[in-house]
Amino acid sequence: MSWPIGIAAYVVIWWVVIFAVLPFGVRASEEGDPGHAAGAPAQPHLLVKALVTTGIATVLWLALYWAVQHDLMNFRGG
């Protein structure tokens, strides 16, 4: 796997995982504050979710890298 493909794969994996992780632990604020949507989360914990996403994406990318190195999958086409 070349560096550009590896980086692109990591970015795609990271974004898929962040969209899967974002809903966890979301609770709507009890009262809608002026200027905020009524369903906006009270405590989104975005830094924690970004760190968890990075860890999960790294593990998934390492599994992908292992699969490519052992010829279980390739990105060469054909």
ZADRENTOR-228071 format. One record per atom (N, C-alpha, C, O, CB): residue number from 1; residue in three letters; chain; atom name; x, y, z. Coordinates in steps of 0.1 Angstrom, whole numbers, padded with zeros to 4 digits, always signed. Glycine has a CB too. Example, Ala and Ser with C-alpha at 12.3 -4.5 7.8 and 13.67 -1.06 7.14 Angstrom:
<atoms>
+-----+------+-----+------+-------+-------+-------+
| seq | type | mol | atom |     x |     y |     z |
+-----+------+-----+------+-------+-------+-------+
|   1 |  ala |   A |    N | +0132 | -0057 | +0078 |
|   1 |  ala |   A |   CA | +0123 | -0045 | +0078 |
|   1 |  ala |   A |    C | +0132 | -0033 | +0078 |
|   1 |  ala |   A |    O | +0142 | -0033 | +0085 |
|   1 |  ala |   A |   CB | +0113 | -0045 | +0090 |
|   2 |  ser |   A |    N | +0128 | -0022 | +0071 |
|   2 |  ser |   A |   CA | +0137 | -0011 | +0071 |
|   2 |  ser |   A |    C | +0129 | +0000 | +0079 |
|   2 |  ser |   A |    O | +0134 | +0011 | +0080 |
|   2 |  ser |   A |   CB | +0141 | -0006 | +0057 |
+-----+------+-----+------+-------+-------+-------+
</atoms>
This chain:
<atoms>
+-----+------+-----+------+-------+-------+-------+
| seq | type | mol | atom |     x |     y |     z |
+-----+------+-----+------+-------+-------+-------+
|   1 |  met |   A |    N | +0009 | -0012 | +0000 |
|   1 |  met |   A |   CA | +0000 | +0000 | +0000 |
|   1 |  met |   A |    C | +0009 | +0012 | +0000 |
|   1 |  met |   A |    O | +0018 | +0013 | +0008 |
|   1 |  met |   A |   CB | -0010 | +0000 | +0012 |
|   2 |  ser |   A |    N | +0007 | +0021 | -0009 |
|   2 |  ser |   A |   CA | +0015 | +0034 | -0010 |
|   2 |  ser |   A |    C | +0010 | +0044 | +0001 |
|   2 |  ser |   A |    O | -0001 | +0042 | +0006 |
|   2 |  ser |   A |   CB | +0014 | +0040 | -0024 |
|   3 |  trp |   A |    N | +0018 | +0053 | +0003 |
|   3 |  trp |   A |   CA | +0015 | +0064 | +0013 |
|   3 |  trp |   A |    C | +0002 | +0071 | +0010 |
|   3 |  trp |   A |    O | -0006 | +0073 | +0019 |
|   3 |  trp |   A |   CB | +0026 | +0073 | +0015 |
|   4 |  pro |   A |    N | +0000 | +0076 | -0002 |
|   4 |  pro |   A |   CA | -0012 | +0083 | -0005 |
|   4 |  pro |   A |    C | -0025 | +0075 | -0003 |
|   4 |  pro |   A |    O | -0035 | +0080 | +0002 |
|   4 |  pro |   A |   CB | -0012 | +0089 | -0019 |
|   5 |  ile |   A |    N | -0024 | +0062 | -0007 |
|   5 |  ile |   A |   CA | -0035 | +0054 | -0006 |
|   5 |  ile |   A |    C | -0038 | +0051 | +0009 |
|   5 |  ile |   A |    O | -0049 | +0050 | +0014 |
|   5 |  ile |   A |   CB | -0034 | +0040 | -0013 |
|   6 |  gly |   A |    N | -0027 | +0049 | +0017 |
|   6 |  gly |   A |   CA | -0028 | +0046 | +0031 |
|   6 |  gly |   A |    C | -0034 | +0058 | +0038 |
|   6 |  gly |   A |    O | -0043 | +0056 | +0047 |
|   6 |  gly |   A |   CB | -0014 | +0043 | +0037 |
|   7 |  ile |   A |    N | -0030 | +0070 | +0035 |
|   7 |  ile |   A |   CA | -0036 | +0082 | +0041 |
|   7 |  ile |   A |    C | -0050 | +0084 | +0037 |
|   7 |  ile |   A |    O | -0059 | +0087 | +0046 |
|   7 |  ile |   A |   CB | -0027 | +0094 | +0037 |
|   8 |  ala |   A |    N | -0053 | +0082 | +0025 |
|   8 |  ala |   A |   CA | -0067 | +0083 | +0020 |
|   8 |  ala |   A |    C | -0076 | +0073 | +0027 |
|   8 |  ala |   A |    O | -0087 | +0076 | +0031 |
|   8 |  ala |   A |   CB | -0068 | +0081 | +0005 |
|   9 |  ala |   A |    N | -0071 | +0061 | +0028 |
|   9 |  ala |   A |   CA | -0079 | +0050 | +0035 |
|   9 |  ala |   A |    C | -0081 | +0054 | +0050 |
|   9 |  ala |   A |    O | -0092 | +0052 | +0055 |
|   9 |  ala |   A |   CB | -0072 | +0037 | +0034 |
|  10 |  tyr |   A |    N | -0071 | +0059 | +0056 |
|  10 |  tyr |   A |   CA | -0073 | +0063 | +0070 |
|  10 |  tyr |   A |    C | -0083 | +0075 | +0072 |
|  10 |  tyr |   A |    O | -0091 | +0074 | +0081 |
|  10 |  tyr |   A |   CB | -0059 | +0068 | +0076 |
|  11 |  val |   A |    N | -0082 | +0084 | +0063 |
|  11 |  val |   A |   CA | -0092 | +0096 | +0063 |
|  11 |  val |   A |    C | -0106 | +0091 | +0061 |
|  11 |  val |   A |    O | -0115 | +0095 | +0069 |
|  11 |  val |   A |   CB | -0089 | +0106 | +0053 |
|  12 |  val |   A |    N | -0108 | +0082 | +0052 |
|  12 |  val |   A |   CA | -0122 | +0076 | +0050 |
|  12 |  val |   A |    C | -0126 | +0068 | +0062 |
|  12 |  val |   A |    O | -0138 | +0070 | +0066 |
|  12 |  val |   A |   CB | -0122 | +0067 | +0037 |
|  13 |  ile |   A |    N | -0118 | +0060 | +0067 |
|  13 |  ile |   A |   CA | -0121 | +0052 | +0079 |
|  13 |  ile |   A |    C | -0125 | +0061 | +0091 |
|  13 |  ile |   A |    O | -0134 | +0059 | +0098 |
|  13 |  ile |   A |   CB | -0110 | +0042 | +0083 |
|  14 |  trp |   A |    N | -0117 | +0072 | +0093 |
|  14 |  trp |   A |   CA | -0119 | +0081 | +0104 |
|  14 |  trp |   A |    C | -0133 | +0088 | +0103 |
|  14 |  trp |   A |    O | -0140 | +0088 | +0113 |
|  14 |  trp |   A |   CB | -0108 | +0092 | +0104 |
|  15 |  trp |   A |    N | -0136 | +0092 | +0091 |
|  15 |  trp |   A |   CA | -0149 | +0099 | +0089 |
|  15 |  trp |   A |    C | -0161 | +0090 | +0091 |
|  15 |  trp |   A |    O | -0171 | +0093 | +0097 |
|  15 |  trp |   A |   CB | -0150 | +0106 | +0075 |
|  16 |  val |   A |    N | -0159 | +0077 | +0086 |
|  16 |  val |   A |   CA | -0170 | +0067 | +0088 |
|  16 |  val |   A |    C | -0172 | +0065 | +0103 |
|  16 |  val |   A |    O | -0183 | +0064 | +0108 |
|  16 |  val |   A |   CB | -0167 | +0054 | +0081 |
|  17 |  val |   A |    N | -0161 | +0063 | +0110 |
|  17 |  val |   A |   CA | -0162 | +0060 | +0125 |
|  17 |  val |   A |    C | -0167 | +0072 | +0132 |
|  17 |  val |   A |    O | -0175 | +0070 | +0142 |
|  17 |  val |   A |   CB | -0148 | +0057 | +0130 |
|  18 |  ile |   A |    N | -0163 | +0085 | +0129 |
|  18 |  ile |   A |   CA | -0168 | +0096 | +0136 |
|  18 |  ile |   A |    C | -0183 | +0097 | +0135 |
|  18 |  ile |   A |    O | -0190 | +0101 | +0145 |
|  18 |  ile |   A |   CB | -0162 | +0109 | +0131 |
|  19 |  phe |   A |    N | -0189 | +0094 | +0123 |
|  19 |  phe |   A |   CA | -0203 | +0095 | +0122 |
|  19 |  phe |   A |    C | -0210 | +0084 | +0129 |
|  19 |  phe |   A |    O | -0222 | +0085 | +0133 |
|  19 |  phe |   A |   CB | -0207 | +0094 | +0107 |
|  20 |  ala |   A |    N | -0203 | +0073 | +0132 |
|  20 |  ala |   A |   CA | -0209 | +0062 | +0140 |
|  20 |  ala |   A |    C | -0208 | +0065 | +0155 |
|  20 |  ala |   A |    O | -0217 | +0061 | +0162 |
|  20 |  ala |   A |   CB | -0202 | +0049 | +0137 |
|  21 |  val |   A |    N | -0198 | +0073 | +0159 |
|  21 |  val |   A |   CA | -0195 | +0076 | +0173 |
|  21 |  val |   A |    C | -0203 | +0088 | +0178 |
|  21 |  val |   A |    O | -0207 | +0089 | +0189 |
|  21 |  val |   A |   CB | -0180 | +0078 | +0176 |
|  22 |  leu |   A |    N | -0206 | +0097 | +0169 |
|  22 |  leu |   A |   CA | -0212 | +0110 | +0173 |
|  22 |  leu |   A |    C | -0225 | +0108 | +0181 |
|  22 |  leu |   A |    O | -0227 | +0116 | +0191 |
|  22 |  leu |   A |   CB | -0215 | +0118 | +0161 |
|  23 |  pro |   A |    N | -0234 | +0099 | +0178 |
|  23 |  pro |   A |   CA | -0247 | +0098 | +0185 |
|  23 |  pro |   A |    C | -0245 | +0093 | +0199 |
|  23 |  pro |   A |    O | -0255 | +0095 | +0207 |
|  23 |  pro |   A |   CB | -0256 | +0089 | +0178 |
|  24 |  phe |   A |    N | -0234 | +0086 | +0203 |
|  24 |  phe |   A |   CA | -0233 | +0080 | +0216 |
|  24 |  phe |   A |    C | -0233 | +0091 | +0227 |
|  24 |  phe |   A |    O | -0226 | +0100 | +0227 |
|  24 |  phe |   A |   CB | -0221 | +0072 | +0217 |
|  25 |  gly |   A |    N | -0242 | +0088 | +0237 |
|  25 |  gly |   A |   CA | -0242 | +0097 | +0249 |
|  25 |  gly |   A |    C | -0248 | +0111 | +0247 |
|  25 |  gly |   A |    O | -0246 | +0120 | +0255 |
|  25 |  gly |   A |   CB | -0228 | +0099 | +0254 |
|  26 |  val |   A |    N | -0256 | +0113 | +0236 |
|  26 |  val |   A |   CA | -0262 | +0125 | +0233 |
|  26 |  val |   A |    C | -0275 | +0127 | +0241 |
|  26 |  val |   A |    O | -0284 | +0118 | +0240 |
|  26 |  val |   A |   CB | -0264 | +0127 | +0218 |
|  27 |  arg |   A |    N | -0276 | +0138 | +0248 |
|  27 |  arg |   A |   CA | -0288 | +0141 | +0255 |
|  27 |  arg |   A |    C | -0292 | +0155 | +0252 |
|  27 |  arg |   A |    O | -0283 | +0164 | +0252 |
|  27 |  arg |   A |   CB | -0287 | +0139 | +0271 |
|  28 |  ala |   A |    N | -0304 | +0157 | +0248 |
|  28 |  ala |   A |   CA | -0308 | +0171 | +0245 |
|  28 |  ala |   A |    C | -0309 | +0179 | +0257 |
|  28 |  ala |   A |    O | -0311 | +0174 | +0268 |
|  28 |  ala |   A |   CB | -0323 | +0171 | +0238 |
|  29 |  ser |   A |    N | -0306 | +0192 | +0256 |
|  29 |  ser |   A |   CA | -0306 | +0201 | +0267 |
|  29 |  ser |   A |    C | -0320 | +0202 | +0272 |
|  29 |  ser |   A |    O | -0330 | +0201 | +0264 |
|  29 |  ser |   A |   CB | -0300 | +0215 | +0264 |
|  30 |  glu |   A |    N | -0322 | +0204 | +0285 |
|  30 |  glu |   A |   CA | -0335 | +0204 | +0291 |
|  30 |  glu |   A |    C | -0344 | +0215 | +0286 |
|  30 |  glu |   A |    O | -0356 | +0213 | +0283 |
|  30 |  glu |   A |   CB | -0334 | +0205 | +0306 |
|  31 |  glu |   A |    N | -0338 | +0227 | +0285 |
|  31 |  glu |   A |   CA | -0346 | +0238 | +0279 |
|  31 |  glu |   A |    C | -0337 | +0244 | +0268 |
|  31 |  glu |   A |    O | -0325 | +0246 | +0269 |
|  31 |  glu |   A |   CB | -0349 | +0249 | +0290 |
|  32 |  gly |   A |    N | -0344 | +0247 | +0257 |
|  32 |  gly |   A |   CA | -0337 | +0253 | +0246 |
|  32 |  gly |   A |    C | -0332 | +0267 | +0249 |
|  32 |  gly |   A |    O | -0340 | +0276 | +0253 |
|  32 |  gly |   A |   CB | -0346 | +0254 | +0233 |
|  33 |  asp |   A |    N | -0319 | +0270 | +0249 |
|  33 |  asp |   A |   CA | -0314 | +0283 | +0251 |
|  33 |  asp |   A |    C | -0316 | +0291 | +0239 |
|  33 |  asp |   A |    O | -0317 | +0286 | +0228 |
|  33 |  asp |   A |   CB | -0298 | +0282 | +0254 |
|  34 |  pro |   A |    N | -0318 | +0304 | +0241 |
|  34 |  pro |   A |   CA | -0320 | +0313 | +0230 |
|  34 |  pro |   A |    C | -0308 | +0312 | +0220 |
|  34 |  pro |   A |    O | -0297 | +0313 | +0224 |
|  34 |  pro |   A |   CB | -0322 | +0328 | +0234 |
|  35 |  gly |   A |    N | -0311 | +0310 | +0207 |
|  35 |  gly |   A |   CA | -0300 | +0309 | +0197 |
|  35 |  gly |   A |    C | -0296 | +0295 | +0195 |
|  35 |  gly |   A |    O | -0287 | +0293 | +0186 |
|  35 |  gly |   A |   CB | -0289 | +0317 | +0201 |
|  36 |  his |   A |    N | -0301 | +0285 | +0202 |
|  36 |  his |   A |   CA | -0297 | +0271 | +0200 |
|  36 |  his |   A |    C | -0309 | +0263 | +0196 |
|  36 |  his |   A |    O | -0321 | +0266 | +0200 |
|  36 |  his |   A |   CB | -0291 | +0265 | +0213 |
|  37 |  ala |   A |    N | -0307 | +0253 | +0188 |
|  37 |  ala |   A |   CA | -0318 | +0245 | +0184 |
|  37 |  ala |   A |    C | -0323 | +0237 | +0196 |
|  37 |  ala |   A |    O | -0315 | +0234 | +0205 |
|  37 |  ala |   A |   CB | -0314 | +0235 | +0172 |
|  38 |  ala |   A |    N | -0336 | +0234 | +0196 |
|  38 |  ala |   A |   CA | -0342 | +0227 | +0208 |
|  38 |  ala |   A |    C | -0336 | +0213 | +0209 |
|  38 |  ala |   A |    O | -0335 | +0208 | +0221 |
|  38 |  ala |   A |   CB | -0357 | +0225 | +0206 |
|  39 |  gly |   A |    N | -0331 | +0206 | +0199 |
|  39 |  gly |   A |   CA | -0326 | +0193 | +0200 |
|  39 |  gly |   A |    C | -0310 | +0193 | +0201 |
|  39 |  gly |   A |    O | -0304 | +0182 | +0201 |
|  39 |  gly |   A |   CB | -0330 | +0185 | +0188 |
|  40 |  ala |   A |    N | -0304 | +0204 | +0203 |
|  40 |  ala |   A |   CA | -0290 | +0205 | +0204 |
|  40 |  ala |   A |    C | -0285 | +0198 | +0216 |
|  40 |  ala |   A |    O | -0291 | +0199 | +0227 |
|  40 |  ala |   A |   CB | -0285 | +0219 | +0203 |
|  41 |  pro |   A |    N | -0274 | +0190 | +0216 |
|  41 |  pro |   A |   CA | -0269 | +0183 | +0228 |
|  41 |  pro |   A |    C | -0264 | +0192 | +0238 |
|  41 |  pro |   A |    O | -0258 | +0203 | +0235 |
|  41 |  pro |   A |   CB | -0258 | +0173 | +0224 |
|  42 |  ala |   A |    N | -0267 | +0189 | +0251 |
|  42 |  ala |   A |   CA | -0263 | +0197 | +0262 |
|  42 |  ala |   A |    C | -0248 | +0196 | +0264 |
|  42 |  ala |   A |    O | -0241 | +0207 | +0265 |
|  42 |  ala |   A |   CB | -0270 | +0192 | +0275 |
|  43 |  gln |   A |    N | -0242 | +0184 | +0263 |
|  43 |  gln |   A |   CA | -0227 | +0182 | +0264 |
|  43 |  gln |   A |    C | -0223 | +0173 | +0253 |
|  43 |  gln |   A |    O | -0224 | +0161 | +0255 |
|  43 |  gln |   A |   CB | -0224 | +0176 | +0278 |
|  44 |  pro |   A |    N | -0218 | +0178 | +0242 |
|  44 |  pro |   A |   CA | -0215 | +0170 | +0231 |
|  44 |  pro |   A |    C | -0202 | +0162 | +0232 |
|  44 |  pro |   A |    O | -0201 | +0151 | +0226 |
|  44 |  pro |   A |   CB | -0214 | +0178 | +0218 |
|  45 |  his |   A |    N | -0193 | +0166 | +0241 |
|  45 |  his |   A |   CA | -0180 | +0159 | +0244 |
|  45 |  his |   A |    C | -0173 | +0156 | +0231 |
|  45 |  his |   A |    O | -0169 | +0144 | +0228 |
|  45 |  his |   A |   CB | -0183 | +0145 | +0251 |
|  46 |  leu |   A |    N | -0171 | +0166 | +0222 |
|  46 |  leu |   A |   CA | -0165 | +0164 | +0209 |
|  46 |  leu |   A |    C | -0150 | +0159 | +0210 |
|  46 |  leu |   A |    O | -0146 | +0151 | +0202 |
|  46 |  leu |   A |   CB | -0166 | +0176 | +0201 |
|  47 |  leu |   A |    N | -0143 | +0165 | +0220 |
|  47 |  leu |   A |   CA | -0129 | +0161 | +0221 |
|  47 |  leu |   A |    C | -0127 | +0146 | +0224 |
|  47 |  leu |   A |    O | -0119 | +0139 | +0218 |
|  47 |  leu |   A |   CB | -0121 | +0169 | +0231 |
|  48 |  val |   A |    N | -0135 | +0141 | +0234 |
|  48 |  val |   A |   CA | -0135 | +0127 | +0237 |
|  48 |  val |   A |    C | -0139 | +0118 | +0225 |
|  48 |  val |   A |    O | -0133 | +0108 | +0223 |
|  48 |  val |   A |   CB | -0144 | +0124 | +0249 |
|  49 |  lys |   A |    N | -0149 | +0122 | +0218 |
|  49 |  lys |   A |   CA | -0154 | +0115 | +0207 |
|  49 |  lys |   A |    C | -0143 | +0115 | +0196 |
|  49 |  lys |   A |    O | -0142 | +0105 | +0189 |
|  49 |  lys |   A |   CB | -0167 | +0120 | +0201 |
|  50 |  ala |   A |    N | -0136 | +0126 | +0194 |
|  50 |  ala |   A |   CA | -0126 | +0126 | +0184 |
|  50 |  ala |   A |    C | -0114 | +0117 | +0188 |
|  50 |  ala |   A |    O | -0108 | +0110 | +0179 |
|  50 |  ala |   A |   CB | -0120 | +0140 | +0182 |
|  51 |  leu |   A |    N | -0111 | +0116 | +0201 |
|  51 |  leu |   A |   CA | -0100 | +0107 | +0205 |
|  51 |  leu |   A |    C | -0104 | +0093 | +0204 |
|  51 |  leu |   A |    O | -0096 | +0084 | +0200 |
|  51 |  leu |   A |   CB | -0096 | +0111 | +0220 |
|  52 |  val |   A |    N | -0117 | +0090 | +0207 |
|  52 |  val |   A |   CA | -0121 | +0076 | +0206 |
|  52 |  val |   A |    C | -0122 | +0072 | +0191 |
|  52 |  val |   A |    O | -0118 | +0061 | +0188 |
|  52 |  val |   A |   CB | -0136 | +0074 | +0212 |
|  53 |  thr |   A |    N | -0126 | +0081 | +0183 |
|  53 |  thr |   A |   CA | -0126 | +0079 | +0168 |
|  53 |  thr |   A |    C | -0112 | +0076 | +0163 |
|  53 |  thr |   A |    O | -0111 | +0067 | +0155 |
|  53 |  thr |   A |   CB | -0133 | +0090 | +0161 |
|  54 |  thr |   A |    N | -0103 | +0084 | +0167 |
|  54 |  thr |   A |   CA | -0089 | +0082 | +0163 |
|  54 |  thr |   A |    C | -0084 | +0068 | +0167 |
|  54 |  thr |   A |    O | -0077 | +0062 | +0159 |
|  54 |  thr |   A |   CB | -0080 | +0093 | +0168 |
|  55 |  gly |   A |    N | -0087 | +0064 | +0179 |
|  55 |  gly |   A |   CA | -0082 | +0051 | +0183 |
|  55 |  gly |   A |    C | -0088 | +0040 | +0175 |
|  55 |  gly |   A |    O | -0082 | +0030 | +0171 |
|  55 |  gly |   A |   CB | -0085 | +0049 | +0198 |
|  56 |  ile |   A |    N | -0102 | +0040 | +0174 |
|  56 |  ile |   A |   CA | -0109 | +0030 | +0166 |
|  56 |  ile |   A |    C | -0104 | +0030 | +0151 |
|  56 |  ile |   A |    O | -0102 | +0019 | +0146 |
|  56 |  ile |   A |   CB | -0124 | +0032 | +0167 |
|  57 |  ala |   A |    N | -0103 | +0042 | +0145 |
|  57 |  ala |   A |   CA | -0098 | +0043 | +0131 |
|  57 |  ala |   A |    C | -0084 | +0037 | +0130 |
|  57 |  ala |   A |    O | -0081 | +0031 | +0120 |
|  57 |  ala |   A |   CB | -0099 | +0057 | +0127 |
|  58 |  thr |   A |    N | -0076 | +0040 | +0140 |
|  58 |  thr |   A |   CA | -0062 | +0034 | +0139 |
|  58 |  thr |   A |    C | -0062 | +0019 | +0139 |
|  58 |  thr |   A |    O | -0055 | +0013 | +0131 |
|  58 |  thr |   A |   CB | -0054 | +0040 | +0150 |
|  59 |  val |   A |    N | -0070 | +0013 | +0148 |
|  59 |  val |   A |   CA | -0070 | -0001 | +0149 |
|  59 |  val |   A |    C | -0076 | -0007 | +0135 |
|  59 |  val |   A |    O | -0071 | -0017 | +0130 |
|  59 |  val |   A |   CB | -0079 | -0006 | +0160 |
|  60 |  leu |   A |    N | -0086 | -0001 | +0130 |
|  60 |  leu |   A |   CA | -0092 | -0005 | +0117 |
|  60 |  leu |   A |    C | -0082 | -0004 | +0106 |
|  60 |  leu |   A |    O | -0081 | -0012 | +0097 |
|  60 |  leu |   A |   CB | -0105 | +0002 | +0114 |
|  61 |  trp |   A |    N | -0075 | +0008 | +0106 |
|  61 |  trp |   A |   CA | -0065 | +0010 | +0095 |
|  61 |  trp |   A |    C | -0054 | +0000 | +0096 |
|  61 |  trp |   A |    O | -0049 | -0005 | +0086 |
|  61 |  trp |   A |   CB | -0059 | +0024 | +0096 |
|  62 |  leu |   A |    N | -0049 | -0004 | +0108 |
|  62 |  leu |   A |   CA | -0039 | -0014 | +0110 |
|  62 |  leu |   A |    C | -0044 | -0027 | +0105 |
|  62 |  leu |   A |    O | -0036 | -0035 | +0099 |
|  62 |  leu |   A |   CB | -0035 | -0015 | +0125 |
|  63 |  ala |   A |    N | -0056 | -0031 | +0107 |
|  63 |  ala |   A |   CA | -0062 | -0043 | +0102 |
|  63 |  ala |   A |    C | -0062 | -0043 | +0087 |
|  63 |  ala |   A |    O | -0059 | -0053 | +0081 |
|  63 |  ala |   A |   CB | -0076 | -0045 | +0108 |
|  64 |  leu |   A |    N | -0066 | -0032 | +0081 |
|  64 |  leu |   A |   CA | -0066 | -0030 | +0066 |
|  64 |  leu |   A |    C | -0051 | -0032 | +0061 |
|  64 |  leu |   A |    O | -0049 | -0039 | +0051 |
|  64 |  leu |   A |   CB | -0072 | -0017 | +0062 |
|  65 |  tyr |   A |    N | -0042 | -0025 | +0068 |
|  65 |  tyr |   A |   CA | -0028 | -0026 | +0063 |
|  65 |  tyr |   A |    C | -0023 | -0040 | +0064 |
|  65 |  tyr |   A |    O | -0016 | -0045 | +0055 |
|  65 |  tyr |   A |   CB | -0019 | -0017 | +0072 |
|  66 |  trp |   A |    N | -0026 | -0047 | +0075 |
|  66 |  trp |   A |   CA | -0022 | -0061 | +0076 |
|  66 |  trp |   A |    C | -0028 | -0070 | +0065 |
|  66 |  trp |   A |    O | -0022 | -0078 | +0059 |
|  66 |  trp |   A |   CB | -0027 | -0067 | +0090 |
|  67 |  ala |   A |    N | -0041 | -0067 | +0062 |
|  67 |  ala |   A |   CA | -0048 | -0075 | +0051 |
|  67 |  ala |   A |    C | -0041 | -0072 | +0038 |
|  67 |  ala |   A |    O | -0040 | -0081 | +0029 |
|  67 |  ala |   A |   CB | -0063 | -0071 | +0051 |
|  68 |  val |   A |    N | -0038 | -0060 | +0035 |
|  68 |  val |   A |   CA | -0031 | -0056 | +0022 |
|  68 |  val |   A |    C | -0017 | -0063 | +0022 |
|  68 |  val |   A |    O | -0013 | -0068 | +0011 |
|  68 |  val |   A |   CB | -0030 | -0041 | +0021 |
|  69 |  gln |   A |    N | -0010 | -0062 | +0033 |
|  69 |  gln |   A |   CA | +0004 | -0068 | +0033 |
|  69 |  gln |   A |    C | +0004 | -0083 | +0031 |
|  69 |  gln |   A |    O | +0013 | -0089 | +0026 |
|  69 |  gln |   A |   CB | +0011 | -0064 | +0046 |
|  70 |  his |   A |    N | -0007 | -0090 | +0035 |
|  70 |  his |   A |   CA | -0008 | -0104 | +0034 |
|  70 |  his |   A |    C | -0016 | -0108 | +0022 |
|  70 |  his |   A |    O | -0021 | -0120 | +0021 |
|  70 |  his |   A |   CB | -0014 | -0110 | +0047 |
|  71 |  asp |   A |    N | -0018 | -0099 | +0013 |
|  71 |  asp |   A |   CA | -0025 | -0102 | +0000 |
|  71 |  asp |   A |    C | -0039 | -0107 | +0001 |
|  71 |  asp |   A |    O | -0044 | -0115 | -0007 |
|  71 |  asp |   A |   CB | -0017 | -0112 | -0008 |
|  72 |  leu |   A |    N | -0046 | -0103 | +0012 |
|  72 |  leu |   A |   CA | -0060 | -0107 | +0014 |
|  72 |  leu |   A |    C | -0068 | -0096 | +0007 |
|  72 |  leu |   A |    O | -0080 | -0099 | +0004 |
|  72 |  leu |   A |   CB | -0064 | -0107 | +0029 |
|  73 |  met |   A |    N | -0062 | -0085 | +0004 |
|  73 |  met |   A |   CA | -0069 | -0074 | -0003 |
|  73 |  met |   A |    C | -0059 | -0066 | -0010 |
|  73 |  met |   A |    O | -0048 | -0065 | -0005 |
|  73 |  met |   A |   CB | -0078 | -0065 | +0007 |
|  74 |  asn |   A |    N | -0062 | -0059 | -0022 |
|  74 |  asn |   A |   CA | -0053 | -0050 | -0028 |
|  74 |  asn |   A |    C | -0060 | -0039 | -0034 |
|  74 |  asn |   A |    O | -0072 | -0039 | -0037 |
|  74 |  asn |   A |   CB | -0045 | -0058 | -0039 |
|  75 |  phe |   A |    N | -0053 | -0028 | -0037 |
|  75 |  phe |   A |   CA | -0058 | -0016 | -0043 |
|  75 |  phe |   A |    C | -0052 | -0014 | -0057 |
|  75 |  phe |   A |    O | -0053 | -0003 | -0062 |
|  75 |  phe |   A |   CB | -0055 | -0004 | -0034 |
|  76 |  arg |   A |    N | -0046 | -0024 | -0063 |
|  76 |  arg |   A |   CA | -0040 | -0023 | -0075 |
|  76 |  arg |   A |    C | -0049 | -0024 | -0087 |
|  76 |  arg |   A |    O | -0046 | -0020 | -0098 |
|  76 |  arg |   A |   CB | -0029 | -0033 | -0077 |
|  77 |  gly |   A |    N | -0061 | -0029 | -0085 |
|  77 |  gly |   A |   CA | -0070 | -0031 | -0096 |
|  77 |  gly |   A |    C | -0067 | -0043 | -0105 |
|  77 |  gly |   A |    O | -0055 | -0046 | -0106 |
|  77 |  gly |   A |   CB | -0071 | -0018 | -0105 |
|  78 |  gly |   A |    N | -0077 | -0049 | -0111 |
|  78 |  gly |   A |   CA | -0074 | -0060 | -0120 |
|  78 |  gly |   A |    C | -0073 | -0072 | -0113 |
|  78 |  gly |   A |    O | -0071 | -0082 | -0120 |
|  78 |  gly |   A |   CB | -0062 | -0057 | -0127 |
+-----+------+-----+------+-------+-------+-------+
</atoms>
